[in-house]
């Protein structure tokens, strides 16, 4: 019986990690606030479980994958799902007409649903 206890513990821990899944971007609002300056309001969904597994950031990347901006999330949002956070003051060159917004979690990294946005000019 004691031989199986570590296996059962591992399976229980693994299933809780899998249960929370990856962080998904579910909505993005973009507002032009100046000449080539934008504000992003990004809604993320993730089954945060506490400090060991939570959505810990989201980022905005250009067509070539270059990161334009990152919003770090400093704590779990266990009781607030989905949640929206903003990032303002992002300067985006005229020749970039679309960006990709993707979320990151502390266990899986990137990999959930991302959103491509074409923003106002």
Secondary structure as UniProt FT lines:
FT   HELIX           2..20
FT   STRAND          24..34
FT   TURN            35..36
FT   STRAND          37..45
FT   TURN            51..52
FT   STRAND          55..61
FT   TURN            63..64
FT   STRAND          67..72
FT   TURN            78..79
FT   STRAND          83..91
FT   TURN            94..95
FT   STRAND          98..105
FT   TURN            106..108
FT   STRAND          109..110
FT   STRAND          115..118
//
